[in-house]
Amino acid sequence: MPAGTTPQEQTGPRAPETRILFVSHLPGWRGPDPDVSRGRFGQDIGVVDFSAVDAVLLSTFDPHFVVSPILTPGFDIIDLALRLWQLRYRGAYRILTDKPLPDPGLVLREVRAQCPGLDVDLIPRDALLG
C-alpha cells in the first residue's frame, strides 16, 4: 500500500449495504422480536407479514428490494404491488417463482398496467439458490 493511503482509498469506496425486505403470508409469525414488522435476519434483510407493509416500515427500513413469493394464501402479487405503488415505493419489487411460468410477460404486463412506474420483475427461486 502506498504511503499515506488507507485500505479504503486503495480498494475504492465501500459499496452501500443492500437492504432487502421479504414479504410473505406469516400470520402470527414471531421472529426474534415480538413485533413481526421488526423481525429481521441480520441488519440488511427484513422479513415481514404482508399486513406490516406500510409507509412507516418503508421509510424506516428503506429497502432497495422488496421480494415476495408469486403466490401466498394471504395476498397476491397485485395486492403487494398496489400497496407499494400507492406508498410511492421507489425501489425494486421482485417476485419469486417456483417453476417456469407459461407466459411470464403476461404476469409482468398485468402488474405494470396497474402500477405504472413500479420497477417489477420475476426471479426464478433457483436463481437465488445458485
C-alpha positions as CSV (number, residue, x, y, z in Angstrom):
1,M,0.0,0.0,0.0
2,P,1.5,3.4,-0.9
3,A,2.5,5.6,2.0
4,G,-0.3,7.9,3.1
5,T,-3.2,5.9,1.7
6,T,-5.8,4.0,3.6
7,P,-7.0,0.5,2.6
8,Q,-10.4,2.0,1.6
9,E,-8.6,4.5,-0.8
10,Q,-6.7,1.7,-2.3
11,T,-9.7,-0.6,-3.0
12,G,-12.2,2.2,-3.6
13,P,-15.2,3.2,-1.6
14,R,-17.1,0.6,0.2
15,A,-20.4,-0.3,-1.5
16,P,-23.5,0.7,0.4
17,E,-25.4,-2.1,2.1
18,T,-28.3,-3.6,0.1
19,R,-31.4,-3.8,2.2
20,I,-34.0,-6.5,1.2
21,L,-37.5,-6.7,2.6
22,F,-39.0,-10.1,2.2
23,V,-42.8,-10.1,2.4
24,S,-44.9,-13.2,2.8
25,H,-48.0,-14.6,4.5
26,L,-46.9,-15.0,8.1
27,P,-50.0,-14.8,10.3
28,G,-48.9,-14.9,13.9
29,W,-45.3,-15.2,12.9
30,R,-42.9,-14.0,15.6
31,G,-39.2,-13.6,14.9
32,P,-36.6,-12.8,17.5
33,D,-38.5,-9.6,18.0
34,P,-42.2,-9.8,19.2
35,D,-43.2,-7.2,16.5
36,V,-43.2,-9.0,13.2
37,S,-42.6,-5.7,11.4
38,R,-39.2,-5.7,13.0
39,G,-38.3,-9.4,12.7
40,R,-35.0,-9.2,10.8
41,F,-32.4,-11.6,9.8
42,G,-29.3,-9.5,10.1
43,Q,-29.2,-5.8,9.7
44,D,-30.0,-5.7,5.9
45,I,-32.7,-8.3,5.5
46,G,-36.2,-7.7,6.9
47,V,-38.9,-10.4,6.9
48,V,-42.5,-9.2,7.4
49,D,-46.1,-10.3,7.0
50,F,-48.0,-8.5,4.2
51,S,-50.1,-6.7,6.8
52,A,-46.9,-4.9,8.1
53,V,-46.1,-3.2,4.9
54,D,-46.8,0.5,5.4
55,A,-45.3,3.9,4.9
56,V,-43.5,3.7,8.3
57,L,-41.9,0.4,7.5
58,L,-40.8,1.5,4.1
59,S,-39.3,4.8,5.3
60,T,-37.7,3.3,8.4
61,F,-36.1,0.2,6.7
62,D,-35.8,1.9,3.3
63,P,-35.3,-1.3,1.3
64,H,-33.6,-1.4,-2.1
65,F,-35.6,-4.5,-3.0
66,V,-38.9,-5.9,-1.9
67,V,-39.2,-9.6,-2.6
68,S,-42.3,-11.8,-2.3
69,P,-43.4,-15.3,-3.5
70,I,-45.6,-15.2,-6.5
71,L,-48.4,-17.0,-4.6
72,T,-49.4,-17.0,-0.9
73,P,-52.6,-17.9,0.9
74,G,-52.9,-14.3,2.2
75,F,-52.2,-12.0,-0.7
76,D,-51.2,-12.0,-4.3
77,I,-48.6,-10.0,-6.2
78,I,-51.1,-7.4,-7.4
79,D,-52.1,-6.7,-3.7
80,L,-48.4,-6.1,-2.8
81,A,-47.6,-4.2,-6.0
82,L,-50.6,-1.9,-5.5
83,R,-49.6,-1.2,-1.9
84,L,-46.0,-0.4,-2.9
85,W,-47.2,1.8,-5.7
86,Q,-49.7,3.6,-3.5
87,L,-47.0,4.2,-0.9
88,R,-44.7,5.6,-3.7
89,Y,-42.0,3.0,-3.1
90,R,-39.1,3.8,-5.4
91,G,-37.0,0.6,-5.1
92,A,-37.4,-2.7,-7.0
93,Y,-40.1,-5.3,-6.4
94,R,-39.0,-8.8,-7.3
95,I,-41.4,-11.8,-7.4
96,L,-40.1,-15.3,-6.7
97,T,-41.3,-18.0,-8.9
98,D,-41.1,-21.7,-8.1
99,K,-41.3,-23.0,-11.6
100,P,-41.3,-21.5,-15.1
101,L,-44.4,-19.7,-15.9
102,P,-46.2,-20.3,-19.2
103,D,-46.3,-16.6,-20.0
104,P,-44.1,-14.5,-17.6
105,G,-44.7,-11.4,-19.8
106,L,-48.4,-11.6,-19.2
107,V,-47.8,-11.5,-15.4
108,L,-45.5,-8.5,-15.7
109,R,-47.8,-6.6,-18.1
110,E,-50.7,-7.0,-15.7
111,V,-48.7,-5.7,-12.7
112,R,-47.2,-2.9,-14.7
113,A,-50.6,-1.9,-16.1
114,Q,-52.0,-1.5,-12.6
115,C,-48.8,0.1,-11.1
116,P,-47.2,2.2,-13.8
117,G,-43.6,3.1,-13.0
118,L,-43.1,0.4,-10.4
119,D,-39.8,-1.5,-11.0
120,V,-41.1,-5.1,-11.1
121,D,-39.6,-8.3,-12.4
122,L,-39.7,-12.1,-11.9
123,I,-36.9,-14.1,-10.3
124,P,-36.8,-17.9,-10.5
125,R,-36.2,-19.3,-7.0
126,D,-33.4,-21.5,-8.4
127,A,-31.5,-18.3,-9.4
128,L,-31.3,-17.4,-5.8
129,L,-30.0,-20.8,-4.7
130,G,-27.3,-20.8,-7.4
